[in-house]
Amino acid sequence: MPQKHTRREFIRLTGLATAGVALAACAQPEVVERIVTETVIVEKEVEKEVTVVVEAEAEAPVVDEEPAAPVGKYNESPMLAERVANGELPPVDERLPEEPRVCPVHDEIGQFGGDLMVSSLTSNLLGDDGLRAMDVPNQLGISQDLTRPIPHMLRDWEMSDDMTEITCYMRKGMKWSDGHPFTTEDVKFWFEDIILDTEITPVPNILFRPAGEIMRIEIIDDYTYKYTFAVSHPGFPLVCMAHRYGFGHNHFAPAHYLKQFHIKYNDQANDLAKDNGFDFWYQNFGRENNRFQSIDRPKMECYIPVRDTPTMAFHERNPYYHAVDPEGNQLPYIDRMLMDRVADLSVLDAKTVGGTYDFAAQQLRILFFATYAEGASDNNAHMLLWESGKGSEVVYNVNMNWEDDEWREVFSDDRFRQALSLAINRKDINDVIYFGNASETQLTVIPTSRHYKPEYAEAYAEFDLDRANELLDEMGLEWNAAGTHRLWPESKEPIIIAWDLVETETPKGPITELVEEYWKVIGIEIRWQSVTRTLLSQKILANEEPMSLWHGDETADVLFLRRPKFFTPLDGDESCWGVLWGRWYNTGGEMGEEPPQMIKDLYDYMDDYIRTDSDESAARVLESQAEHVWTIGAIGNAPHPLFVRNNLINVSETGGFWTWDSLWSFPEHPEQWFFKQS
């Protein structure tokens, strides 16, 4: 079909040209302040030939076990040594905990110094590659193979035989970024005054209340605490303590700083909130506890914000960061991280291709790989390909809780979703968007999962327009007289579904342009527009979206089936397929809409998996997804591009998993990246 060929060529050419066009539009870029102006260039041959086919490399050794502690005095960056000499900071040995975390290095012991330039589409202090270029302040870390938790902020932990208790051992002498001691006082404050305060946390996360009973925290001493659950909770260390389920971005809260904003400790907290433009104290408290918005909030990560402007957020090394390398050098190696705020993806692409950034990954898209690679070769950089770690790069949901009964009935019919899936030409998407390097799969777990079965990936994933049309015919969805649209069964209006999506992390827009064409062939028209996540979240939570799209993460074993999302209905912005059912589940039946028994069964299987890690429960859910196609996957297991300056060392060349399940770069230890000097 000529029109389809034109669309495919348009998308491919757009991928090659967009960044160049945007670069021309940015011919007079704003001058960005850089603390260090000298650029050190490493002599390294960069090949001009572009390809996305990566030769198999020797498997890198697993380095996520904590090495032996270094012997002797610790070393620090010259910029901090100067502050110590001036009396501004205590010596490094006094700033580090008694047992600092010894971080493994990928290639070699690093050198101190330099500025890391990254980008973000957000207006926050941290976002996108600003976040990916630093560690995550979680209690535990995630192993490189995404199978187990490892020590991080906690030096150790123990789980009872019945898996109802977890005793946690903090690093004695660890400090917040302002030098204040980090102790179980911060754990107690987080739990009693944030999680248990209903004005701040109306409904604690479901993983904090297995079997419907909120967990307990016992403070044993200044550096030891214990979680206790009503039932066994085997996934909690990996899913919550190493990842961030329930805890969000704040595993701990700096009690010494936040108490001034809490009504329990300051009876003037409401007045303070009004002075800061809020109506209630808990709104102000939430803002001050948000490490992405409050520059004054003490932090734990390796870089801390020191200055904020409309176009740039400036971060410096945290002088109290708790980790060292195997030779006793305090991390991070790099002195400063500069996060450039950009208006949209086209500007970000242009600046990446033009060599503005030392590291770029979060918003890069494989569709533009050739353009990125050409820009890298011209700017002393190179491209890496990491596995996406996603069961589907893009997933589609129709809203089975939609307010219109006619639409709801159609969306709830398995045949409708099966037909939409069969009408997707996954090979075409793979060829056009991913150059043949992805898997033409239905949404399911990734192939490295212990739960993976080929039949799950193949379910309704073949391209079969005849079968798709047969299913829609069986439903009674007739064609209009012009043969352009199927008709709703009662109103006889053309089936046209208007909805919104957020274009981030994967090439959602280009893929959806192709899917839009495929579905037109079977008489289903979609009209979509790109919006901000803030707006999308509001609309989905208000049940105002008849259809939704996201990327199919939470399909590695670290996060699979640990909460509602794509395999069970979610009360959240990543999926609209049963928001009211999700709210019913999330509130114990107090809100939302009671689901049919089939959906209740899915929740029961999920709950059992959370409690027991049962392979049988996982299989029940995956079999249900394969049969009913609750969520429609388009393409999966694709490579993700990373732009890396040649002299930025210790970035894993063999690759990690670029996905939410791994917290992107977290298992690869970005705190040990460094700039190699001549």
C-alpha positions as CSV (number, residue, x, y, z in Angstrom):
1,M,0.0,0.0,0.0
2,P,1.7,3.3,-1.1
3,Q,0.3,5.3,1.8
4,K,1.7,2.9,4.4
5,H,5.0,2.9,2.7
6,T,5.1,6.7,2.8
7,R,4.3,6.6,6.5
8,R,7.1,4.1,7.2
9,E,9.6,6.1,5.2
10,F,8.4,9.3,6.9
11,I,9.1,7.9,10.3
12,R,12.5,6.5,9.3
13,L,13.5,9.8,7.7
14,T,12.2,11.8,10.6
15,G,14.5,9.7,12.8
16,L,17.5,10.8,10.8
17,A,16.5,14.4,10.3
18,T,14.8,15.7,13.4
19,A,17.9,16.2,15.5
20,G,19.6,18.0,12.6
21,V,16.7,20.3,12.0
22,A,16.4,21.1,15.7
23,L,20.1,21.8,15.9
24,A,19.8,24.3,13.1
25,A,17.0,25.9,15.0
26,C,19.3,26.2,18.0
27,A,22.1,27.9,16.1
28,Q,22.4,30.6,18.7
29,P,22.1,28.5,21.9
30,E,22.0,30.1,25.3
31,V,25.4,30.2,26.9
32,V,25.4,27.7,29.7
33,E,27.7,28.4,32.6
34,R,30.3,25.7,33.3
35,I,32.4,25.6,36.3
36,V,35.3,24.0,34.5
37,T,36.0,25.2,31.0
38,E,38.9,23.0,30.0
39,T,38.0,20.0,27.9
40,V,40.2,16.9,28.1
41,I,40.1,14.8,24.9
42,V,41.1,11.2,25.0
43,E,42.7,10.0,21.8
44,K,40.5,7.2,20.7
45,E,39.5,6.1,17.2
46,V,35.7,6.4,16.6
47,E,34.3,4.4,13.7
48,K,32.1,6.4,11.4
49,E,30.1,3.4,10.2
50,V,26.8,3.2,12.1
51,T,25.2,-0.1,13.1
52,V,22.9,-1.3,15.8
53,V,24.1,-4.9,15.6
54,V,26.3,-5.4,18.6
55,E,28.9,-8.2,18.5
56,A,28.7,-10.6,21.4
57,E,31.2,-9.6,24.1
58,A,32.8,-11.6,26.8
59,E,30.4,-11.7,29.8
60,A,31.5,-9.1,32.4
61,P,32.2,-10.4,35.8
62,V,29.5,-9.8,38.4
63,V,30.8,-7.0,40.6
64,D,27.8,-6.2,42.8
65,E,29.2,-8.0,45.9
66,E,30.8,-5.5,48.2
67,P,34.6,-5.7,48.0
68,A,36.9,-5.9,51.0
69,A,37.2,-2.7,53.0
70,P,40.3,-0.6,52.2
71,V,43.2,-0.4,54.6
72,G,44.5,3.0,55.8
73,K,43.2,6.5,55.7
74,Y,40.5,7.5,53.4
75,N,41.1,9.9,50.5
76,E,38.9,12.7,49.2
77,S,38.5,15.1,46.3
78,P,40.9,18.1,46.3
79,M,37.8,20.4,46.3
80,L,36.8,19.0,49.7
81,A,40.3,18.8,51.0
82,E,40.5,22.5,50.4
83,R,37.4,23.1,52.4
84,V,38.8,21.0,55.2
85,A,42.0,23.1,55.2
86,N,39.8,26.2,55.4
87,G,37.9,24.9,58.4
88,E,34.6,24.5,56.5
89,L,34.4,20.7,56.8
90,P,35.7,18.1,59.2
91,P,38.3,15.6,57.8
92,V,37.0,12.9,55.5
93,D,37.6,10.1,58.2
94,E,35.1,12.0,60.5
95,R,32.6,12.4,57.7
96,L,32.4,8.8,56.7
97,P,30.6,6.1,58.7
98,E,32.6,3.5,60.6
99,E,31.9,1.0,57.9
100,P,31.5,2.9,54.7
101,R,30.0,1.0,51.7
102,V,32.9,-0.2,49.4
103,C,31.6,0.4,45.9
104,P,33.0,-1.9,43.1
105,V,34.4,-0.2,40.0
106,H,33.7,-1.4,36.5
107,D,37.1,-0.8,34.8
108,E,39.6,1.1,37.0
109,I,40.1,3.2,40.0
110,G,39.0,6.7,39.1
111,Q,40.4,10.2,39.2
112,F,38.8,13.1,41.1
113,G,37.4,16.2,39.4
114,G,35.4,17.4,36.5
115,D,31.8,18.4,35.6
116,L,29.2,16.1,34.3
117,M,26.8,17.8,31.9
118,V,23.4,16.0,31.6
119,S,19.9,17.0,30.5
120,S,16.3,16.9,31.8
121,L,12.9,17.7,30.5
122,T,11.6,18.3,34.0
123,S,11.5,21.6,36.0
124,N,12.6,19.8,39.2
125,L,16.0,19.9,40.8
126,L,16.5,16.3,39.5
127,G,15.1,14.5,36.6
128,D,15.9,12.2,33.7
129,D,19.6,11.9,33.2
130,G,20.3,13.9,36.3
131,L,18.8,11.1,38.3
132,R,20.5,8.4,36.2
133,A,23.9,9.9,36.8
134,M,23.8,9.3,40.5
135,D,23.1,6.6,43.0
136,V,19.6,6.0,44.6
137,P,19.3,6.6,48.3
138,N,17.6,3.3,49.0
139,Q,18.1,1.0,52.0
140,L,19.4,-1.8,49.8
141,G,20.9,-2.1,46.3
142,I,19.9,-4.3,43.4
143,S,22.2,-6.9,42.0
144,Q,23.3,-6.5,38.4
145,D,21.2,-9.5,37.3
146,L,18.1,-8.0,39.0
147,T,17.6,-11.1,41.1
148,R,18.5,-10.1,44.7
149,P,19.1,-7.2,47.1
150,I,22.6,-6.3,48.2
151,P,23.9,-3.9,50.9
152,H,23.7,-0.2,50.2
153,M,22.7,2.4,52.8
154,L,22.1,-0.5,55.2
155,R,25.3,-2.6,55.9
156,D,23.2,-5.7,56.5
157,W,19.8,-7.2,57.1
158,E,18.3,-10.5,58.3
159,M,14.9,-12.1,57.5
160,S,13.3,-14.5,60.0
161,D,12.6,-18.1,58.9
162,D,8.9,-17.4,58.6
163,M,9.6,-14.2,56.5
164,T,7.5,-12.0,58.8
165,E,10.4,-10.0,60.3
166,I,13.3,-8.1,58.8
167,T,16.0,-6.7,61.1
168,C,18.0,-3.9,59.6
169,Y,21.5,-2.8,60.5
170,M,22.4,0.8,59.6
171,R,26.0,2.1,59.0
172,K,27.0,3.6,62.3
173,G,28.3,7.2,61.9
174,M,26.5,7.8,58.6
175,K,25.4,11.4,58.1
176,W,22.9,13.6,56.1
177,S,24.4,16.0,53.6
178,D,24.3,18.8,56.2
179,G,26.4,16.7,58.6
180,H,23.6,15.7,61.0
181,P,23.8,12.1,62.2
182,F,21.6,9.6,60.4
183,T,20.0,7.3,63.0
184,T,16.9,5.3,63.7
185,E,15.3,8.6,64.8
186,D,14.9,9.3,61.1
187,V,13.3,5.8,60.6
188,K,10.9,6.4,63.5
189,F,9.9,9.8,62.2
190,W,9.3,8.5,58.7
191,F,7.0,5.8,59.9
192,E,5.1,7.4,62.8
193,D,4.9,10.9,61.5
194,I,4.6,10.4,57.7
195,I,3.2,6.9,57.0
196,L,0.9,6.7,59.9
197,D,-0.2,10.4,59.6
198,T,-3.4,10.2,57.6
199,E,-3.2,13.8,56.5
200,I,0.2,13.1,54.8
201,T,-0.5,9.5,53.8
202,P,-4.3,8.8,53.6
203,V,-3.7,5.2,52.4
204,P,-0.4,3.5,53.0
205,N,1.0,1.5,50.1
206,I,-0.5,-2.0,49.7
207,L,3.0,-3.5,50.3
208,F,3.1,-1.9,53.7
209,R,-0.1,-3.7,54.7
210,P,0.0,-7.3,53.5
211,A,-3.2,-9.2,54.5
212,G,-4.7,-5.8,55.2
213,E,-2.7,-5.1,58.3
214,I,-0.2,-2.2,58.5
215,M,3.4,-3.3,59.2
216,R,5.1,-2.4,62.5
217,I,8.6,-0.9,63.0
218,E,10.5,-1.6,66.2
219,I,13.4,0.7,67.1
220,I,16.0,-1.6,68.7
221,D,18.8,1.0,69.2
222,D,20.3,4.0,67.4
223,Y,21.4,1.9,64.4
224,T,19.1,-1.1,64.4
225,Y,15.4,-1.4,63.6
226,K,13.0,-4.2,62.6
227,Y,10.0,-4.5,60.3
228,T,7.2,-6.9,61.4
229,F,4.4,-8.1,59.1
230,A,1.2,-10.0,59.8
231,V,2.0,-12.6,57.2
232,S,5.1,-13.7,55.4
233,H,6.5,-11.0,53.0
234,P,9.4,-12.6,51.1
235,G,9.6,-9.9,48.4
236,F,9.9,-6.9,50.7
237,P,13.7,-6.6,50.8
238,L,14.0,-6.6,47.0
239,V,10.8,-4.9,45.9
240,C,10.6,-2.3,48.6
241,M,13.9,-1.9,50.3
242,A,16.1,-2.3,47.2
243,H,13.6,-0.8,44.8
244,R,11.2,1.9,46.0
245,Y,7.7,0.5,46.2
246,G,5.8,2.1,49.1
247,F,8.8,4.2,50.0
248,G,8.7,6.3,46.8
249,H,11.8,8.5,46.4
250,N,12.3,8.9,50.2
251,H,13.3,5.7,52.1
252,F,14.1,7.9,55.0
253,A,13.2,11.3,56.2
254,P,15.5,13.9,57.9
255,A,13.6,14.3,61.2
256,H,15.9,17.2,62.4
257,Y,14.9,19.3,59.3
258,L,11.3,18.2,58.7
259,K,9.9,18.6,62.2
260,Q,9.7,22.4,61.8
261,F,7.0,21.8,59.1
262,H,5.0,19.2,60.9
263,I,2.0,20.3,63.0
264,K,2.9,17.7,65.7
265,Y,6.2,19.4,66.4
266,N,5.4,23.0,65.5
267,D,1.9,24.4,66.3
268,Q,2.7,27.3,63.9
269,A,3.1,24.9,60.9
270,N,-0.1,26.1,59.2
271,D,1.0,29.7,59.4
272,L,4.4,28.7,58.0
273,A,2.6,26.9,55.2
274,K,0.5,29.9,54.3
275,D,3.6,32.1,54.3
276,N,4.9,29.7,51.6
277,G,1.8,29.8,49.5
278,F,0.0,26.6,50.8
279,D,-3.4,26.2,52.5
280,F,-2.4,23.5,54.9
281,W,0.7,22.4,56.8
282,Y,0.8,19.0,55.2
283,Q,1.0,20.5,51.7
284,N,4.0,22.5,52.7
285,F,5.5,19.5,54.5
286,G,5.2,17.4,51.3
287,R,7.0,20.0,49.3
288,E,9.8,20.3,51.8
289,N,10.2,16.5,52.0
290,N,10.4,16.3,48.2
291,R,14.1,16.0,47.4
292,F,13.4,16.9,43.8
293,Q,11.9,20.2,44.8
294,S,13.4,21.4,48.1
295,I,17.0,22.6,47.7
296,D,17.3,22.9,51.5
297,R,16.2,19.4,52.4
298,P,19.2,17.3,53.6
299,K,19.9,14.4,51.3
300,M,21.9,11.2,51.1
301,E,22.7,10.8,47.4
302,C,26.2,11.4,46.0
303,Y,25.4,14.9,44.5
304,I,23.4,17.6,46.2
305,P,21.8,20.7,44.7
306,V,23.6,24.0,45.5
307,R,22.0,26.4,43.0
308,D,18.9,26.5,40.8
309,T,18.1,28.7,37.8
310,P,15.3,28.5,35.2
311,T,17.6,26.7,32.8
312,M,20.1,24.8,34.9
313,A,20.3,23.0,38.2
314,F,23.8,22.9,39.7
315,H,24.8,19.9,41.9
316,E,28.0,19.3,43.8
317,R,29.5,16.2,45.4
318,N,28.0,15.4,48.8
319,P,30.8,15.8,51.4
320,Y,29.1,13.2,53.7
321,Y,28.5,10.6,51.0
322,H,28.8,7.2,52.6
323,A,30.7,5.2,50.0
324,V,34.4,4.7,49.0
325,D,36.1,2.7,46.2
326,P,38.3,-0.3,47.1
327,E,41.3,1.9,47.6
328,G,39.5,4.2,50.1
329,N,38.8,7.1,47.8
330,Q,35.5,8.8,48.8
331,L,33.0,8.8,46.1
332,P,31.8,10.2,43.8
333,Y,34.9,10.9,41.7
334,I,33.2,13.7,39.7
335,D,33.0,17.0,41.5
336,R,29.9,18.5,39.9
337,M,26.8,17.5,38.0
338,L,25.2,20.2,35.8
339,M,21.6,19.4,34.8
340,D,20.5,21.4,31.7
341,R,16.7,21.9,31.4
342,V,15.4,21.6,27.9
343,A,12.0,22.5,26.5
344,D,11.2,19.4,24.5
345,L,12.6,16.2,22.9
346,S,13.7,17.9,19.7
347,V,15.9,20.3,21.6
348,L,17.3,17.5,23.7
349,D,18.1,15.5,20.6
350,A,19.8,18.5,19.0
351,K,22.0,19.2,22.0
352,T,22.9,15.5,22.3
353,V,23.9,15.3,18.6
354,G,25.8,18.6,19.0
355,G,27.9,17.2,21.8
356,T,26.5,19.3,24.7
357,Y,26.1,16.4,27.1
358,D,28.7,14.0,28.5
359,F,26.0,11.4,29.2
360,A,22.5,11.1,27.7
361,A,20.2,8.2,27.8
362,Q,16.7,8.6,29.5
363,Q,15.0,10.3,26.6
364,L,17.0,8.9,23.7
365,R,15.1,6.7,21.2
366,I,16.5,3.9,19.1
367,L,14.7,5.3,16.1
368,F,17.3,8.1,16.0
369,F,20.3,5.8,16.7
370,A,22.1,6.7,13.4
371,T,21.8,10.4,14.1
372,Y,23.1,10.0,17.7
373,A,26.0,7.9,16.6
374,E,27.0,10.3,13.9
375,G,26.9,13.1,16.5
376,A,28.9,11.0,18.9
377,S,31.7,10.3,16.5
378,D,32.0,14.0,15.8
379,N,32.1,15.0,19.5
380,N,34.5,12.6,21.2
381,A,31.8,10.2,22.3
382,H,30.3,6.8,21.5
383,M,27.1,5.0,21.7
384,L,26.2,2.0,23.9
385,L,23.2,-0.3,23.7
386,W,21.7,-1.7,26.9
387,E,18.8,-4.1,27.1
388,S,15.5,-2.3,27.7
389,G,14.4,-4.9,30.2
390,K,10.7,-4.4,29.1
391,G,8.3,-7.1,28.2
392,S,6.8,-4.6,25.8
393,E,8.2,-1.3,24.7
394,V,4.7,0.1,24.3
395,V,1.4,-1.3,25.8
396,Y,-2.2,-0.3,25.1
397,N,-5.2,-0.5,27.4
398,V,-8.9,0.2,26.8
399,N,-11.0,1.3,29.8
400,M,-13.3,-1.4,31.0
401,N,-14.6,1.1,33.7
402,W,-15.6,3.7,31.1
403,E,-18.7,5.6,32.0
404,D,-20.5,5.0,28.7
405,D,-22.1,1.6,29.0
406,E,-21.9,0.9,25.2
407,W,-18.2,1.6,25.1
408,R,-17.6,-0.3,28.4
409,E,-19.3,-3.4,26.9
410,V,-17.2,-3.4,23.8
411,F,-14.0,-2.7,25.7
412,S,-14.8,-5.6,28.1
413,D,-15.3,-8.1,25.3
414,D,-12.1,-10.2,25.0
415,R,-12.6,-10.4,21.2
416,F,-12.2,-6.6,20.9
417,R,-8.8,-6.6,22.6
418,Q,-7.7,-9.8,20.8
419,A,-8.7,-8.2,17.4
420,L,-6.7,-5.1,18.2
421,S,-3.7,-7.2,19.0
422,L,-4.0,-9.4,15.9
423,A,-4.2,-6.2,13.7
424,I,-0.8,-4.9,14.9
425,N,2.0,-5.7,12.4
426,R,4.8,-6.2,14.9
427,K,7.3,-7.1,12.2
428,D,6.7,-3.8,10.5
429,I,7.2,-2.0,13.9
430,N,10.4,-4.0,14.5
431,D,11.8,-3.1,11.1
432,V,10.8,0.5,11.0
433,I,11.5,1.5,14.6
434,Y,14.0,-1.0,15.9
435,F,15.9,-2.1,12.8
436,G,14.9,-5.7,13.5
437,N,16.5,-5.8,16.9
438,A,13.4,-6.2,19.1
439,S,11.1,-9.1,19.8
440,E,7.7,-9.3,18.1
441,T,5.9,-10.3,21.2
442,Q,2.7,-10.0,23.3
443,L,3.1,-8.3,26.7
444,T,4.5,-10.8,29.2
445,V,7.6,-11.1,31.4
446,I,11.0,-10.7,29.9
447,P,12.7,-13.9,28.6
448,T,15.2,-14.0,31.6
449,S,12.3,-14.3,34.0
450,R,11.8,-17.6,35.7
451,H,8.1,-17.3,34.7
452,Y,8.6,-16.9,31.0
453,K,6.9,-19.2,28.5
454,P,7.0,-18.8,24.7
455,E,3.2,-19.4,24.5
456,Y,2.6,-16.3,26.6
457,A,4.7,-14.2,24.2
458,E,3.0,-15.6,21.2
459,A,-0.6,-15.1,22.3
460,Y,-2.5,-13.1,19.7
461,A,0.8,-11.7,18.6
462,E,0.7,-12.9,15.0
463,F,-0.4,-10.4,12.3
464,D,-3.7,-11.7,11.1
465,L,-6.2,-9.2,9.7
466,D,-8.6,-11.9,8.6
467,R,-9.0,-13.3,12.1
468,A,-9.1,-9.7,13.6
469,N,-12.0,-8.9,11.3
470,E,-13.8,-12.1,12.1
471,L,-13.7,-11.4,15.8
472,L,-15.1,-7.9,15.3
473,D,-17.8,-9.3,13.0
474,E,-18.7,-11.9,15.7
475,M,-19.2,-8.9,18.1
476,G,-21.7,-7.3,15.8
477,L,-19.5,-4.3,15.1
478,E,-20.8,-3.5,11.6
479,W,-19.1,-1.3,9.0
480,N,-20.5,2.0,7.9
481,A,-21.7,2.5,4.4
482,A,-18.4,4.0,3.3
483,G,-16.5,1.0,4.6
484,T,-14.2,3.3,6.6
485,H,-15.3,2.7,10.2
486,R,-16.8,0.0,12.4
487,L,-19.9,1.2,14.3
488,W,-20.8,1.1,18.0
489,P,-23.4,-1.6,18.4
490,E,-26.3,0.5,19.7
491,S,-25.7,4.2,18.7
492,K,-24.3,3.1,15.3
493,E,-21.8,6.0,15.5
494,P,-18.3,5.4,14.0
495,I,-15.9,3.9,16.5
496,I,-13.5,6.8,17.1
497,I,-11.5,6.8,20.3
498,A,-9.9,10.0,21.4
499,W,-7.3,9.8,24.2
500,D,-4.0,11.1,25.5
501,L,-0.5,9.8,26.0
502,V,2.9,10.9,27.4
503,E,5.8,10.6,25.1
504,T,8.8,9.5,27.2
505,E,11.3,6.7,27.6
506,T,10.3,4.7,24.5
507,P,9.2,5.8,21.0
508,K,5.6,5.9,21.9
509,G,4.5,8.5,19.3
510,P,6.2,6.8,16.3
511,I,4.9,3.4,17.3
512,T,1.4,4.7,17.8
513,E,1.4,6.4,14.4
514,L,1.9,2.9,12.9
515,V,-0.6,1.3,15.2
516,E,-3.1,4.0,14.2
517,E,-2.7,2.9,10.6
518,Y,-3.1,-0.8,11.4
519,W,-6.3,-0.3,13.3
520,K,-7.8,1.8,10.6
521,V,-7.7,-1.2,8.3
522,I,-10.1,-3.1,10.7
523,G,-12.3,0.0,11.1
524,I,-11.1,1.3,14.5
525,E,-10.0,4.9,14.5
526,I,-7.9,6.4,17.3
527,R,-7.2,10.0,17.8
528,W,-4.4,10.8,20.3
529,Q,-2.5,13.7,21.5
530,S,0.7,14.0,23.6
531,V,0.2,15.7,27.0
532,T,2.2,16.1,30.2
533,R,2.2,13.3,32.8
534,T,0.7,15.7,35.3
535,L,-2.3,16.2,33.1
536,L,-2.6,12.5,32.1
537,S,-2.4,11.5,35.8
538,Q,-5.3,13.8,36.7
539,K,-7.4,12.5,33.8
540,I,-6.8,8.8,34.3
541,L,-7.4,9.0,38.1
542,A,-10.7,10.9,37.3
543,N,-11.6,8.1,34.9
544,E,-11.6,10.5,32.0
545,E,-9.5,8.5,29.6
546,P,-11.1,5.7,27.4
547,M,-7.7,4.4,26.4
548,S,-4.1,4.6,27.7
549,L,-0.6,3.8,26.7
550,W,2.6,3.1,28.7
551,H,5.9,1.2,28.4
552,G,5.7,-2.4,29.6
553,D,8.1,-2.4,32.5
554,E,7.6,-4.3,35.8
555,T,8.1,-7.5,33.7
556,A,11.5,-8.5,35.3
557,D,11.3,-10.7,38.4
558,V,12.4,-7.9,40.6
559,L,9.0,-6.1,40.2
560,F,6.7,-8.5,38.3
561,L,3.3,-8.8,40.0
562,R,4.3,-6.9,43.1
563,R,1.4,-4.4,42.6
564,P,-1.5,-3.8,40.2
565,K,-0.4,-2.4,36.9
566,F,-0.8,-4.3,33.5
567,F,-1.6,-7.8,34.7
568,T,-4.2,-6.6,37.3
569,P,-6.1,-3.3,37.2
570,L,-4.2,-0.3,38.6
571,D,-5.4,2.8,40.4
572,G,-2.8,5.0,38.8
573,D,-1.7,6.8,35.7
574,E,0.2,4.1,33.9
575,S,-2.9,2.1,32.9
576,C,-6.6,2.9,32.5
577,W,-8.0,-0.6,32.0
578,G,-9.8,-0.7,35.4
579,V,-9.1,2.4,37.5
580,L,-12.2,2.0,39.6
581,W,-11.5,-1.7,40.2
582,G,-8.0,-0.8,41.2
583,R,-9.3,1.8,43.6
584,W,-11.7,-0.8,45.1
585,Y,-8.7,-3.1,45.6
586,N,-6.4,-0.4,46.9
587,T,-8.9,0.8,49.5
588,G,-10.2,-2.5,50.6
589,G,-13.6,-2.0,49.0
590,E,-14.2,1.5,50.5
591,M,-13.9,3.3,47.3
592,G,-14.1,2.6,43.6
593,E,-16.2,-0.1,42.0
594,E,-16.4,-3.8,42.9
595,P,-14.9,-5.9,40.0
596,P,-16.3,-9.1,38.6
597,Q,-15.0,-12.4,40.1
598,M,-12.5,-12.9,37.3
599,I,-10.7,-9.7,38.2
600,K,-10.9,-10.5,41.9
601,D,-9.2,-13.8,41.1
602,L,-6.3,-11.9,39.5
603,Y,-5.9,-9.8,42.7
604,D,-6.0,-13.0,44.8
605,Y,-3.3,-14.6,42.6
606,M,-1.2,-11.4,43.0
607,D,-1.7,-11.3,46.8
608,D,-0.6,-14.9,47.0
609,Y,2.5,-14.2,44.9
610,I,3.4,-11.3,47.2
611,R,3.0,-13.6,50.2
612,T,4.6,-16.8,48.9
613,D,6.5,-16.0,45.7
614,S,4.5,-18.9,44.2
615,D,5.3,-19.9,40.6
616,E,1.7,-21.3,40.3
617,S,0.1,-17.9,41.1
618,A,2.4,-16.2,38.7
619,A,1.4,-18.7,36.0
620,R,-2.3,-18.2,36.6
621,V,-1.9,-14.4,36.0
622,L,0.3,-14.9,32.9
623,E,-2.1,-17.5,31.5
624,S,-5.0,-15.1,32.0
625,Q,-3.2,-12.3,30.3
626,A,-2.4,-14.6,27.3
627,E,-6.0,-15.7,27.0
628,H,-7.8,-12.4,27.6
629,V,-5.2,-9.9,26.5
630,W,-6.0,-7.5,29.3
631,T,-3.1,-5.4,28.1
632,I,-2.0,-5.3,24.4
633,G,1.7,-5.4,23.9
634,A,3.2,-4.2,20.6
635,I,6.9,-5.0,20.6
636,G,9.4,-6.0,23.3
637,N,12.9,-6.6,24.5
638,A,14.5,-3.9,22.4
639,P,17.9,-2.2,22.8
640,H,18.1,1.2,24.4
641,P,20.8,3.8,23.3
642,L,23.2,5.6,25.6
643,F,25.4,8.6,24.5
644,V,28.7,8.5,26.5
645,R,31.7,10.9,26.3
646,N,34.8,8.8,25.4
647,N,36.7,9.9,28.5
648,L,33.8,9.2,30.9
649,I,35.0,5.9,32.3
650,N,33.4,3.1,34.3
651,V,30.1,3.3,32.4
652,S,29.3,-0.3,31.7
653,E,30.2,-1.1,28.1
654,T,28.7,-4.6,28.3
655,G,25.4,-3.1,29.4
656,G,22.8,-3.2,32.1
657,F,19.0,-3.1,31.9
658,W,17.7,0.4,31.1
659,T,14.3,0.1,32.8
660,W,12.3,1.1,35.9
661,D,12.7,-2.4,37.2
662,S,16.4,-1.9,37.7
663,L,16.0,1.9,38.5
664,W,18.0,2.3,35.3
665,S,21.6,2.8,36.2
666,F,21.4,1.9,39.9
667,P,22.9,-1.6,39.7
668,E,25.8,-0.2,37.6
669,H,27.0,2.2,40.2
670,P,27.1,5.7,38.5
671,E,28.8,7.1,41.6
672,Q,32.0,5.5,40.3
673,W,32.0,7.1,36.9
674,F,34.9,9.4,36.3
675,F,36.6,11.6,33.7
676,K,39.9,10.2,32.6
677,Q,42.5,12.9,32.4
678,S,45.6,12.9,30.1
